[in-house]
């Protein structure tokens, strides 16, 4: 880290701001956007704010993160497979049956299902935070349709051009092989007797907040981007409509939630999905990534049992601990939460993006009363956690540096093996004193540099990302 700090100290304020402006221009030209929705403004596309000062992770910290995530994803996959089949963990009373069966994300349609290679969660984005005491915690798991990896790849491309010399000198792990690794992960799911599987990325369409990413990843992997209307079930198989006729599809990287994937099995009013595709999936003639039903492991009440899940399936203690969590469905814990709500963070178990959440120390009396009413009316839907003093990193605010709170989302692929991208999306709470890092709530991002230890240095895997035209940041150093 010292070489980067030294290099920044050598730059004038004017030069730092020039590089920041050049980086923002490069991202703008690349069309790096996300979509937010509001009652007043409707749909708005925005450029994802980007700070050019990277978040740097030391080799020892990365070793813990990598081992902890591999352990966690393996155990969660075992859990998902178990609860849709033998339900041993419920029968052995490790997790209460009512906690699982009452989850909104539990899918009885998946009962008895055995997906290809017995893998359910192929792509995961796990959110990690560091408390002020230096301890790393897993804040939540995202096993349905985790987004953000396209920003990781584009951020890296821009920052390598912003600080090219110092980037090379610091032995930072590459991340640009992610599209190759994702393609290999998907390809591994090919049905039996299919040597050259046809892979597609299924998107809800251009109005989805992550559409840029869907398009980006399909281009980088060299596969088709499709919408539900492009696919059809014929004689027990899935086909894609093309100008040359119907073309069979074998693997679908879906960016559509379970509820909308098939109007015959889930929401009948869905116009995004493909009628009958669930039956094809159950028969093993199509592979989904991620599998249907994986959202059960996203449920924040299930999250509280992950240490027990790891112990049950692996007979190991958890490497990356959870944030201490109170289950409001438990009477004793609920009363504690209500008495101490001003000091806690209360979350809805199925919300994301910073919604459905109360940050007690920053809340009004009216907001707290409102949340207490919600908790009492539906206690299964809420958990609470202590307010962590999230770690801060230097961030450019206007024309100077200020500390801002961050979290970290590395991406994990589960195919023939479990692979953790050596980097990830560092999200920044840009408003002063804010703890909410979500882009829809005013957050931004940073590139994440994971430093290689001397004994683990590796060469970069050739990237399939095409080089861009030289921009103003190309020769910045």
Secondary structure, DSSP 8 states (H G I E B T S, - for coil): -HHHHHHHHHS-HHHHHHHHHHHHHHHHHHT-EEEEEETTTEEEEEE--EEEEEEEE-HHHHHHHHHHHHHHHHHHHHHHHHHTTT-HHHHTTSS-HHHHHT-TT--GGGTT---GGG----EEEEEEEE-TTS-EEEEEEE-SS---HHHHHHHHHHHHHHSHHHHHHTTB---TTHHHHHHHHHHTT--TT-SS--EEEE---TTSTTHHHHHHHHHHHT-EEE-GGGEEEETTEEEEEETTEEEEE-EEEE-S-HHHH-TTTS-TT-SSS-TTHHHHHHHTSSEEES-TTGGGGT-HHHHTTHHHHHHHHH----SS-B--EEETTSHHHHHHHHHTGGGEEEEETT--TT-SEEEGGG--HHHHHHHHHHHHH-GGGEEEEE-----EEEEEETTEEEEEEEEEEEEEEESSSEEE-SS-EEEEE-STT-----GGGTEEEEEEEEB--GGG--------S------TTTT--
